[in-house]
Amino acid sequence: MKKEKTTGNDAPEGLTIIIPVFNEEGTIRPTLARMTEMMADGIDPVEIIVVDDGSTDDTSRVLKGFDFPMVRVIRHPQNRGYGAALKTGLSHAAFPVVAITDADGTYPNERIADLYRELREGNHDMVVGARTGEHVEIPLARRPAKWVLNRIANYLAGFKIPDLNSGLRVFRKDIAEKFRNIYPDGFSFTTTITLAMLTNGYSVKYVPIDYMRRGGKSKIRPVYDSLNFLQLIIRTILYFNPLKIFLPISGLFISLSLLLMLYRLFIARAFGVTSVVLFVCGIQFLGLGMIADLIDRRL
């Protein structure tokens, strides 16, 4: 590994690229060969960390046969998940800026150097390759759920997010480490770091990229993973901005109670306790939201 360069304020300069791998025997070698060729003529210094997440095919054998100085391989004895692999890579990263990408050939890894330069020159905290370029091949089965999740995330985060869970991004390691305790072990790592940075005022820039059809079999389970993403979006916003969740629920209950009360007074002309119960529930949700918000601000 080449010696670290430093900037004027003695901050180390360089990039760590983390590639989580699980059963990618057919794609990992060409991905690494192309990436090491690109990085050798670009960013200096750079390291590539491949986290083999308990592969059961020939991925481990292929990685053992790939000998290149800038590549380090870390292996999980068992499959722990995409997020767990990224967290392992993050723990071993030598440089202050980290890039993540996939091994399946879907992302244009030649753009990593561009994203890295954009982060440093623009003084951003994270630069995301948004899959909004001219050539984007997202399977049709995943598009409806992706659209719904993006709209929910946009509302809850209070930002227009071009790509919620792109797997090609560059970010500052020290900032990413601040949220380590909330990163999941599954596919929702990228969603979590996006929402965490946006809701905490960090500078996030989106750069359009292409997205190609993957090589090999996808590990995404559309229904199960979409429900997981939704749960994680709500949980993350509850963690950072709880009023975004509690205020609408409170408003809904209070509005229903008032409508029911008006109906009973002027149409049914009969008294009922349902409207009172709904109103009390609305006030309780409002109180919970305010308490959660106060706790969040104190932390």
N, C-alpha and C positions, 0 to 999 in steps of 0.2 A: 504494500500500500504506500502511495506517495505521501510525502510529508504535508501536513495541513498548512494551507496558507492562512494568513490572518488579515483582517481589515485594520483600519487605522485605530479602532478601539479595542484591538486584540481579540475580537470575536472570531472564532475559527470559521473558515469557509469551506464548503464542500457539500456533497449530496450523498445520502444513503437511499438506495432504491430497494424497496421491500416487495418481494413477489411471493404471495402465498400459493402453495401448490398442493393439490390433492388429486391423485390419479390423472396426471397429464403427461403420460409417457410419450404420446405422439406429438405434443406441441412444445414441451419445455425446452428441448434442445435447440430447435430453430429460433425460439424466442430469445434464449440466452445468447446464442451465437450472434444474432442480429443486434441485440442490445449492447453486448460488449464491444462490438465493432463500432457502433454509433458513439458510445460513451468514451472510447479510447481517443477519439478525435474531437471531443466536445468539452464537457465539464471536467475541471481538474481541481481538486481530487474527487474521486467517486468510488463508492463501493456498492456491490449488489448483494443483498442478503436474500437467499431463497429459503423459505420455511416449508419443508416437506411435512405436511400435516397428516402424518400416519398413512401415506399412500399404500394401497394394497396391490397395485399393479407393478410395472417395471420402472416407475418414476425414480425410485431410489437408485436403481442400477444405472440409469441414464445420468443421473446427477453425479454419481461417483466417477463416471467416465468423462465428465466434463471438467477439464483442468484449465482454469484461467485465474490469474492472480487476484483480480478484483472481485471474484465471486466467492461468497461464503455460504455454506449449506448448514442449516440447523434442522434437526429432525425431531418431530413429536413421535413418541412411541405409538400413540393412538390418535385417531382423528378427533380433534377438539373443536374444529370450526374455523371459518374464515376470519372472524374477529380475533379469536385466540391466536391464530398464526400471525396476524398483523401486530398484536400486542407483544408477542415474542420478538418479532423483528424490531419493533420500536425499542425494546429493552436493550437490544444489542447494537443499535445504530451508533456509529462513531461520529457522525456529523450532525450539525445543528438543523439542517434542512432534510426532510424526508419526503420521498416520493413513493406512492404505491401504484401498482398496476397488476394486471392478471397475466397468467401464463397461457391463456387459450387463444391468443392471437386476435382478440376482438378490438383491443385498443391500439391506436397508432402510437406505439412507444417512441417513435422518432420525435414526438412532440414534447417529451419529458424535458429536454434541454430548453425548449421555448418556455414551458411553464416555470422552470427554475429561474430563468432570466427575468421573467415577468414578476415573479415574487420578489426577487432581490432588487430589481430596478424600480419597481412600483412600491416597494416597502409594504407589501401585503403580508398577511399572516397565513393565508391559504389561497392557492390558485387551483381551480377545478376545471378539468376538461369536460365541458358540458356537451352531451351527445345531441347537438343541434346543428351539426355540420351538413354538408350537401349529401353525404352518403351515410345514412344511419339505418342499420338493419336490426331493429328490435322486434322480436317475434310478436305476431299479432295477438297471441293469447295473453301476453303480458301487458299490452298497451292500455286496456281499460282500467285495470287495477293501478297501474303506474299513474295514469291521468288523475284518478280519484285521490290517491295518496298525495300527489303533488299539490292538488288544490287544498286539501286539508292542511298540509304542512305550510303552505303559503299563508293561510289564514292564521294558524296558530303561532307561527314564527313572526308574522307581520312583515314578511319580505317576499318578493317574487323570486322563487328559486327555479332557475332554468333546468337544473338536473339535481334531484335530491340525493341520489345514491350512486353517482358516477364512481367507478373504481379506479379512475386515473386522476390523481391529484398530487399536489406538492404542498407541504405545510411545514411550519416551524415546530421542531420537536418539543421545545420547552413548553409551548402553548398546548400542544396535543396531550402532553403528559399531565396537565392540570385536570383533565377530565377522564383520566384513566379508569377511575373507579366506576364510571357509568357505562363504559364501552361493553357491549355484549360480546359473547363468543361467536355468535352466528353472523349472518349476512348483513345485519343492521349496523355494523360498525360505521360504515360511511354515512348512513343517515344520521347517526348519533353525533358524529363529529361536525357534520354540517349544521345541525340545529344548535349544538353547543356553542359553536363559534359565532353564528349569526345572532343568537339571543344574548350573547355576552359582549357584543359590540366590537368584535374583531373584524379586521378588514378581509373580506372574501371576494375574490374576483373570479368570474366565469369566462372561460375562453372556449369558443365553439370547436369541436373536434368531430371527426367521423367515427363510426362504430361499425365494425365488420361482423359478419356471421362467424360464430365461434367454431373452432375445431374441436372435435370430440363431443361428449355428451354433457349437457348442462346439468348443474347440481341444483338449480332453482326449482322449488316446488311452488307453482303460482298461487294456489289458494292458501296453503299453510304459511308461506313466507309473506304474502300480502297481509294476512291477519297479524302476523308478527310485527311487520313494519308499522301497521296502524297502532298496535299496542305500544310500540316503542316511541312513536311520534308523540302520542298522548302523554306517556310517562316522562319523556324528556322535557316537554313543555311544562308539565306539572312541576318538574324539578327546577326549571329556570324562570317560568312565568305563569304561576298557578292561576292568576286571575283570568287568563285567557280561556281556561277551562271552566272555572267556577262561576264567573259572571254570566255567561250565556245560559248555564243550567239554572242559576238563580232567577234570571230574567224570565226564563220559560215557565218555571213553576209559579212565579208571582203573576205573570200575565194570564196563565190558565185560571188561577184562583180568582182574579178580578173578572174575567169573562164569565166564569161559572156563577160568581156572585150576582152579576148583572142579569144573567139569564134567570136565576132563581127569583130575584126581586121583581123583575118586570114582565117575565113571561110565565114561568112556572108558579110564581107567587107562593113559594114554599121554602122554608128554611132548611139548610143542610150543613153538615159539618165538613163536607169534602173540600169546599173552597177554603175553609180555615186551615185544614191540614195542608193543602197545597201551598198556602201563603206561608205557613210556618216552615215548611220544607225549603221554600225559596229563601227565607231569611237565614235558615241554618246553612245552606250552601254558600250564601254571601259571607256569613261569618267565618266559615271554614276557609274560604278563599282569601279573606283578609288576613287571617292568622297565618296561613301558608305563605302569603306574600311577605308578611313581616319577618317570618323565620328565614325566608330566602334572602331578604335584604340584609339581615343580621349576619348571615353566613358569607 
